[in-house]
Amino acid sequence: MSAVDDETFGQLLDAIRRFTRERLIPNEERVEAEDDVPAEIVREMRDLGLFGMSIPEEYGGLGLSMRQEALSVIELCRASLAFRSLIGTNVGIGAQGIVMDGTDEQKRRYLPGLATGELVASFALTEPDSGSDAASIRTSARRDGDDFVINGTKRYITNAPRASVFTLMARTNPNEKGAAGITAFLVPADTPGIRLGKPDRKMGQRGTKTCDVVLEDVRVPASAIIGGPERLNQGFKTAMKVLDRGRIHVSAMAIGTARRMLDEALRYATERRQFGQPIAEFQLIQAMLADSQTELAAGRALMLDAADTLEREGAAILEASCSKYYCTEMAGRVADRAVQIHGGAGYMAEYPVERLYRDVRLLRIYEGTSQIQQLVIARNTLKRFAAGTL
């Protein structure tokens, strides 16, 4: 995907930075209390074009490169991650399957609405018995004439209550085990037979919306297959391509929220006084600040390298996993230090770090757990070593 020019992108980044500072951060407590993003904020995010960051300009999106998307997400995620979650499935895993592998007709039908936020895409892969082992999905899509009939349950599906269309993975060849035999479908949310479960209650990230999606004899035409009928049983390849890009996006989220947590820790450390001086003057506090700043800089460099590799080579399996693993673990360490620097105040809900500490924990789980990233990193490192390309 070609990037927008530097001057235009600089203006966009400034606008996102101001919007985050002036509109999003002041509304964080309201989102936490109401467990939803205010309608006026949603409209403003649509007006800024944030829903269409990664969608090509020809379909009404901003057409940002992976690097530009990541830098935008860093700025957006200085505010509560709930705001980013609102646009996340349109920018990433919900819409990118259409961008990467969709037919021309599918792109014309869905991408313009997704770019404006009038439509919300949701990515339905995880199931009650299928999480890290994504290839073991059991949701079935049985051929019936020119149609497919889908049955199964999807779990923890982000933005499902808001969804207009689901990018849904189902097994179309029950005789094939693992990744083979899985097909990606585009299923409108109002298709008969779709039922949503009760909203999930989560440790953090209030304002985000996730729930089960239950499919009972949901009938879709063969033209609903992403890429058309010729991509039958190719859905897992689409899912993996989408997840690679998503892992870089989550890395940028981790960097943005870690930057916010470090800023909060710095502010508190320079204002809080003990033994007659600001606690920022104590070397053990400085050590925590130094470790956080260093790891934040390292994560940013690693993430941008992965983004550039994806743009240059069209794939970044190893780089994306390294980035996602390091950056999300780093954000967890920064969160812990930020609470520690606040002392007892860090455990109190009146300070942002209490909420940020809870919110950031999820980053090490979704889009592939840290343990899955370790497996991906090790396997691809061994593969490159054997090929002499490491």
C-alpha positions as CSV (number, residue, x, y, z in Angstrom):
1,M,0.0,0.0,0.0
2,S,1.4,3.4,-1.0
3,A,1.7,6.0,1.8
4,V,0.3,9.4,1.8
5,D,2.8,12.2,1.4
6,D,4.8,13.3,4.4
7,E,3.2,16.8,4.7
8,T,-0.3,15.5,4.6
9,F,0.5,12.7,7.1
10,G,2.2,15.2,9.4
11,Q,-1.0,17.3,9.5
12,L,-3.1,14.1,10.2
13,L,-0.7,13.1,13.0
14,D,-1.0,16.6,14.6
15,A,-4.8,16.4,14.3
16,I,-4.8,13.0,16.1
17,R,-2.5,14.3,18.7
18,R,-4.8,17.3,19.5
19,F,-7.9,15.1,19.4
20,T,-6.4,12.6,21.8
21,R,-5.3,15.4,24.2
22,E,-8.4,17.6,24.0
23,R,-11.2,15.2,23.5
24,L,-10.3,11.6,24.3
25,I,-8.3,11.9,27.5
26,P,-10.9,14.2,29.2
27,N,-13.6,11.6,28.4
28,E,-11.8,8.6,29.8
29,E,-13.6,8.6,33.2
30,R,-16.9,8.9,31.4
31,V,-16.1,5.8,29.2
32,E,-15.0,3.9,32.3
33,A,-18.3,4.8,34.2
34,E,-20.7,4.2,31.3
35,D,-18.8,1.3,29.7
36,D,-19.3,2.9,26.3
37,V,-17.8,5.5,24.0
38,P,-20.0,8.6,23.7
39,A,-21.8,9.0,20.4
40,E,-20.3,12.5,19.8
41,I,-16.8,11.0,20.1
42,V,-17.7,8.3,17.6
43,R,-18.8,11.0,15.2
44,E,-15.6,13.0,15.6
45,M,-13.5,9.8,15.0
46,R,-15.5,9.2,11.8
47,D,-15.0,12.8,10.7
48,L,-11.2,12.5,11.2
49,G,-11.2,9.4,9.0
50,L,-9.9,7.1,11.7
51,F,-12.1,4.2,10.7
52,G,-10.4,4.1,7.3
53,M,-6.7,4.5,8.2
54,S,-5.6,1.3,6.4
55,I,-8.3,1.2,3.6
56,P,-7.1,2.4,0.2
57,E,-7.9,5.9,-0.9
58,E,-9.8,4.6,-3.9
59,Y,-12.4,3.2,-1.5
60,G,-12.6,6.3,0.6
61,G,-10.0,5.5,3.2
62,L,-6.8,7.3,4.2
63,G,-4.5,4.8,2.6
64,L,-1.8,4.9,5.2
65,S,1.3,2.8,5.0
66,M,1.9,0.3,7.9
67,R,4.4,2.7,9.4
68,Q,2.0,5.6,9.2
69,E,-0.8,3.6,10.7
70,A,1.4,2.5,13.5
71,L,2.5,6.1,14.3
72,S,-1.1,7.2,14.3
73,V,-2.1,4.4,16.6
74,I,0.7,5.3,19.0
75,E,-0.8,8.8,19.4
76,L,-4.4,7.5,19.7
77,C,-3.4,5.0,22.4
78,R,-2.1,7.7,24.7
79,A,-5.8,7.7,25.6
80,S,-7.8,4.8,26.9
81,L,-7.5,1.7,24.7
82,A,-11.3,1.6,24.5
83,F,-11.3,4.4,21.9
84,R,-8.9,2.5,19.7
85,S,-11.0,-0.6,20.0
86,L,-13.9,1.2,18.4
87,I,-12.0,1.6,15.2
88,G,-9.6,-1.3,15.6
89,T,-11.6,-4.0,13.7
90,N,-12.2,-1.6,10.7
91,V,-8.6,-0.6,10.6
92,G,-7.3,-4.2,11.2
93,I,-8.5,-7.7,11.4
94,G,-12.2,-7.0,10.5
95,A,-11.5,-5.3,7.2
96,Q,-8.0,-6.3,6.1
97,G,-9.2,-9.7,4.8
98,I,-11.3,-7.8,2.3
99,V,-8.5,-5.4,1.4
100,M,-6.0,-8.3,0.9
101,D,-8.0,-11.1,-0.6
102,G,-11.5,-9.7,-1.4
103,T,-13.1,-9.7,-4.9
104,D,-13.6,-6.4,-6.6
105,E,-17.3,-6.6,-5.9
106,Q,-16.7,-7.3,-2.2
107,K,-14.3,-4.3,-1.9
108,R,-16.9,-2.1,-3.6
109,R,-19.7,-3.3,-1.4
110,Y,-18.0,-3.1,2.0
111,L,-14.8,-0.9,2.0
112,P,-16.4,2.6,1.4
113,G,-18.8,2.1,4.4
114,L,-16.0,0.6,6.6
115,A,-13.8,3.6,5.7
116,T,-16.3,6.1,7.0
117,G,-17.4,4.1,10.0
118,E,-20.9,3.7,8.7
119,L,-20.2,0.0,8.7
120,V,-18.3,-1.9,11.4
121,A,-16.5,-5.1,10.6
122,S,-15.8,-7.8,13.2
123,F,-13.3,-10.7,12.9
124,A,-14.9,-14.0,14.1
125,L,-12.2,-16.6,14.5
126,T,-11.9,-17.6,18.2
127,E,-14.3,-20.2,19.6
128,P,-15.0,-21.7,23.1
129,D,-12.5,-24.6,22.3
130,S,-10.3,-22.8,19.9
131,G,-8.1,-19.9,20.9
132,S,-4.3,-20.2,20.5
133,D,-4.9,-23.3,18.4
134,A,-6.8,-21.3,15.7
135,A,-6.6,-24.1,13.2
136,S,-8.8,-26.4,15.4
137,I,-12.0,-24.3,14.8
138,R,-15.2,-26.4,14.7
139,T,-17.8,-23.9,13.3
140,S,-19.0,-25.7,10.2
141,A,-20.1,-24.4,6.8
142,R,-22.0,-27.1,5.0
143,R,-22.6,-26.7,1.2
144,D,-26.2,-26.8,0.3
145,G,-26.6,-26.2,-3.5
146,D,-25.2,-22.8,-4.3
147,D,-25.2,-21.8,-0.6
148,F,-23.4,-22.6,2.6
149,V,-25.1,-23.2,5.9
150,I,-23.1,-22.2,8.9
151,N,-23.4,-23.5,12.5
152,G,-21.2,-22.8,15.5
153,T,-20.2,-20.4,18.3
154,K,-17.5,-17.7,18.2
155,R,-16.2,-16.3,21.5
156,Y,-14.7,-13.0,22.7
157,I,-15.5,-11.3,19.4
158,T,-14.5,-7.7,19.5
159,N,-17.1,-5.2,18.3
160,A,-19.7,-7.9,17.7
161,P,-22.5,-5.8,19.3
162,R,-21.6,-3.0,16.9
163,A,-20.9,-5.2,13.8
164,S,-22.4,-4.7,10.4
165,V,-20.5,-7.6,8.9
166,F,-18.5,-10.5,10.2
167,T,-15.3,-11.8,8.7
168,L,-15.9,-15.3,9.8
169,M,-13.8,-18.5,9.7
170,A,-15.6,-21.8,9.3
171,R,-14.6,-25.3,8.4
172,T,-15.9,-26.2,4.9
173,N,-14.1,-29.5,4.6
174,P,-14.8,-31.7,7.7
175,N,-12.4,-34.4,6.4
176,E,-9.4,-32.1,6.6
177,K,-7.8,-31.4,10.0
178,G,-5.9,-28.3,11.1
179,A,-5.7,-25.3,8.8
180,A,-6.7,-27.1,5.7
181,G,-10.4,-27.0,5.0
182,I,-11.1,-23.6,6.6
183,T,-12.9,-20.9,4.6
184,A,-13.3,-17.2,5.3
185,F,-16.8,-15.8,4.8
186,L,-18.3,-12.3,4.8
187,V,-21.5,-12.6,6.8
188,P,-23.8,-9.5,7.2
189,A,-24.7,-9.2,10.9
190,D,-28.4,-9.1,10.1
191,T,-28.4,-12.5,8.4
192,P,-31.1,-14.8,9.9
193,G,-29.8,-17.3,12.4
194,I,-27.1,-15.0,14.0
195,R,-27.6,-14.4,17.7
196,L,-25.3,-12.4,20.1
197,G,-24.5,-13.6,23.6
198,K,-24.5,-11.4,26.7
199,P,-21.8,-8.7,26.8
200,D,-18.6,-9.9,28.3
201,R,-17.5,-8.5,31.7
202,K,-13.8,-7.9,31.6
203,M,-10.9,-7.1,33.9
204,G,-10.2,-3.8,32.0
205,Q,-10.8,-1.9,28.8
206,R,-14.3,-0.9,29.8
207,G,-16.0,0.7,26.8
208,T,-14.8,-2.0,24.5
209,K,-17.6,-4.4,23.3
210,T,-17.1,-8.2,23.1
211,C,-19.5,-11.1,23.2
212,D,-20.2,-14.6,21.8
213,V,-21.7,-14.9,18.3
214,V,-23.9,-17.9,17.9
215,L,-24.7,-19.1,14.4
216,E,-27.7,-21.4,13.9
217,D,-28.3,-22.5,10.3
218,V,-27.0,-19.2,8.9
219,R,-27.3,-19.4,5.1
220,V,-24.9,-17.4,2.9
221,P,-24.2,-17.7,-0.9
222,A,-20.9,-19.0,-2.2
223,S,-20.2,-15.4,-3.3
224,A,-19.8,-14.6,0.4
225,I,-16.4,-16.4,0.5
226,I,-13.6,-13.8,0.7
227,G,-12.0,-13.8,-2.7
228,G,-14.9,-15.7,-4.2
229,P,-15.6,-19.5,-4.6
230,E,-12.2,-20.2,-6.0
231,R,-10.8,-19.4,-2.5
232,L,-12.8,-22.3,-0.9
233,N,-10.7,-23.8,1.9
234,Q,-8.1,-21.0,1.8
235,G,-9.5,-19.0,4.7
236,F,-6.7,-19.8,7.2
237,K,-4.1,-18.2,4.8
238,T,-6.2,-15.0,4.8
239,A,-6.5,-15.1,8.6
240,M,-2.7,-15.5,9.0
241,K,-2.0,-12.6,6.7
242,V,-4.4,-10.4,8.6
243,L,-2.9,-11.4,11.9
244,D,0.6,-10.4,10.9
245,R,-0.5,-6.9,10.2
246,G,-2.6,-6.9,13.4
247,R,0.4,-7.8,15.5
248,I,2.3,-4.7,14.4
249,H,-0.8,-2.7,15.1
250,V,-1.0,-4.1,18.7
251,S,2.7,-3.3,19.1
252,A,1.9,0.3,18.3
253,M,-1.0,0.2,20.9
254,A,1.4,-1.1,23.5
255,I,3.9,1.7,22.7
256,G,1.2,4.4,22.9
257,T,-0.2,3.3,26.2
258,A,3.3,2.7,27.7
259,R,4.2,6.3,26.7
260,R,1.1,7.5,28.6
261,M,1.9,5.4,31.7
262,L,5.5,6.7,31.7
263,D,4.2,10.3,31.4
264,E,1.9,9.7,34.3
265,A,4.8,8.3,36.3
266,L,7.1,11.2,35.5
267,R,4.4,13.7,36.4
268,Y,3.8,12.1,39.7
269,A,7.5,11.6,40.5
270,T,8.3,15.3,39.9
271,E,5.3,16.5,42.0
272,R,5.2,14.0,44.9
273,R,7.6,14.9,47.7
274,Q,9.0,12.7,50.4
275,F,11.9,13.4,52.8
276,G,11.9,17.0,51.7
277,Q,12.4,16.5,47.9
278,P,10.6,15.2,44.8
279,I,10.7,11.4,44.7
280,A,12.1,11.8,41.1
281,E,15.4,12.7,42.8
282,F,15.7,9.3,44.4
283,Q,17.9,7.0,42.4
284,L,15.7,3.9,42.8
285,I,12.8,5.9,41.3
286,Q,15.2,7.1,38.6
287,A,16.1,3.5,37.8
288,M,12.5,2.6,37.1
289,L,12.0,5.6,34.9
290,A,15.3,4.8,33.0
291,D,14.3,1.2,32.4
292,S,10.9,2.3,31.2
293,Q,12.3,4.9,28.8
294,T,14.9,2.5,27.4
295,E,12.4,-0.3,26.8
296,L,10.0,2.1,25.2
297,A,12.6,3.3,22.8
298,A,13.7,-0.2,22.0
299,G,10.1,-1.3,21.4
300,R,9.4,1.6,19.1
301,A,12.5,0.8,17.0
302,L,11.5,-2.8,16.8
303,M,7.9,-2.1,15.8
304,L,8.9,0.4,13.1
305,D,11.4,-2.1,11.6
306,A,8.6,-4.7,11.4
307,A,6.3,-2.2,9.8
308,D,8.9,-1.3,7.2
309,T,9.6,-4.9,6.5
310,L,5.9,-5.6,5.9
311,E,5.6,-2.7,3.5
312,R,8.8,-3.6,1.7
313,E,8.4,-7.4,1.4
314,G,4.7,-7.9,1.8
315,A,5.2,-10.3,4.8
316,A,6.9,-10.0,8.2
317,I,6.1,-13.1,10.1
318,L,9.2,-13.2,12.3
319,E,9.5,-9.4,12.7
320,A,5.8,-8.9,13.6
321,S,5.9,-11.7,16.2
322,C,9.1,-10.3,17.7
323,S,7.5,-6.8,17.9
324,K,4.2,-8.0,19.3
325,Y,6.0,-10.2,21.9
326,Y,8.5,-7.5,23.1
327,C,6.2,-4.5,23.0
328,T,3.3,-6.0,24.9
329,E,5.5,-7.5,27.5
330,M,7.3,-4.2,27.8
331,A,4.0,-2.3,28.3
332,G,3.2,-4.7,31.1
333,R,6.5,-3.9,32.8
334,V,6.1,-0.2,32.4
335,A,2.6,-0.4,33.8
336,D,3.9,-2.2,36.9
337,R,6.6,0.4,37.4
338,A,4.2,3.2,37.0
339,V,2.0,1.8,39.7
340,Q,5.0,1.3,41.9
341,I,6.2,4.8,41.5
342,H,2.8,6.1,42.5
343,G,2.9,3.9,45.7
344,G,-0.4,3.6,47.4
345,A,-1.9,6.2,45.1
346,G,-1.3,3.8,42.1
347,Y,-3.8,1.4,43.6
348,M,-6.5,4.0,43.7
349,A,-9.0,4.5,40.9
350,E,-8.7,8.3,41.0
351,Y,-5.3,8.0,39.3
352,P,-5.2,6.9,35.6
353,V,-2.4,4.3,36.2
354,E,-4.9,2.1,38.1
355,R,-7.0,1.7,35.0
356,L,-4.1,1.6,32.6
357,Y,-2.6,-1.2,34.6
358,R,-5.7,-3.3,34.1
359,D,-6.3,-2.3,30.5
360,V,-2.8,-3.1,29.3
361,R,-2.9,-6.7,30.6
362,L,-5.0,-7.9,27.6
363,L,-2.3,-6.9,25.1
364,R,-0.2,-10.0,26.0
365,I,-3.2,-12.3,25.2
366,Y,-5.0,-11.3,22.1
367,E,-3.7,-11.4,18.5
368,G,-1.7,-14.4,19.7
369,T,-0.5,-14.8,23.3
370,S,3.1,-14.1,24.2
371,Q,3.7,-17.9,24.3
372,I,2.4,-18.3,20.8
373,Q,4.7,-15.5,19.7
374,Q,7.6,-17.3,21.3
375,L,6.8,-20.4,19.2
376,V,6.4,-18.4,16.0
377,I,9.7,-16.6,16.7
378,A,11.6,-19.8,17.5
379,R,10.3,-21.7,14.5
380,N,11.0,-19.0,12.0
381,T,14.4,-18.3,13.5
382,L,15.3,-22.0,13.1
383,K,13.9,-21.9,9.5
384,R,16.0,-18.9,8.6
385,F,19.1,-20.4,10.2
386,A,18.7,-23.6,8.2
387,A,18.2,-21.6,5.0
388,G,21.2,-19.3,5.8
389,T,19.0,-16.2,5.7
390,L,19.1,-15.2,9.3
